[in-house]
Amino acid sequence: MSELLLSTWTFATIANAAAWPALQAGGGALDAVVAGATAIEDDETVDCVGVGGTPDADGVVALDACVMTDPNRCGAVADIRHYPNPTAIARRVMEKTIHVMLVGEGAEQFAAREGFQKRTLLTEAARQRWLKWRQEHGPNDPNGYRGWVPPPNIEHAAHQSTEPGDPPSHDTVSLLARDRAGTLAGACSTSGMAFKVPGRVGDSPIIGHGVYVDQRAGAAAATGNGELIMGVCGSFLVVELMRQGAGPQDACAEVLRRIAERFELERNHQVAFIAIASQARGGAWASAALRPGFVHVISDERGTRVEPPHFTLLKS
Ligand code: ASP
């Protein structure tokens, strides 16, 4: 099977640039997704993953991540406040413990024991975004923590032509890779929803929500409003539909339809999935989004491209 690296949002070009050469040269799928996520976590200019991520309502950056290669091989961490690379820590949880997920203080103690280095996650740029948000919509807002509503097109708002002073939004880097042996791997890393209620964890680090991989059926990963994705076990459901015979595009589209049917969608709600079918199921890949604005980054034998999704459910 030919190698493939598929990831979410324009900033994932950083991830693909870091991970694709080794994958193309015969490296493993798990190494590729961890290397890609790590490159973004270390890039301070990306305002929603790793160092430079947007903080919670108290001004604290709290990171979530997971990795997965099969139902019996997955690892996750949440609420990481002092270590810049949650994806690598999640991999270590998978490889070195009998558990799947560690959170908060325990996860940080584990990271320290494993030799990960602490780093201040809140950059001055992120602090300024938080100060502005707090002034306009902080806990004194009569609507409370729910007061700030992200703008409709989260890709535009967070990463493209952000006007000075625009509030940032929430995105995630989700990555799926297939290596030369046909093995699939997935990873997801995020600072979560901007200005979230402290303690909030979204879909991203939760196996079956942010990422799901089953070598027998395929791999899927999500980005967007975690609360919507969690309501339908989004990534698990995409893979399950592929197991039942759907192609990756139809599987992603069906899960988006399920979300649209079961939630009262607000204009700012966005969800997108990326998916790769297993080798046994033909190996096709696809992406799909609830609304316009989402893009994926694909690296394959034709090179690396930023492209719109194959399917968008709503017109705006
Ligand atoms: N899914 C992430 C979360 O809800 C954020 C995002 O992808 O925009 O934490």
Residues whose N, C-alpha, C, O or C-beta is under 5 A from the ligand:
A	BS01	LIG	H170 D171 T172 T190 G192 M193 G202 D203 S204 T223 G224 N225 G226 E227
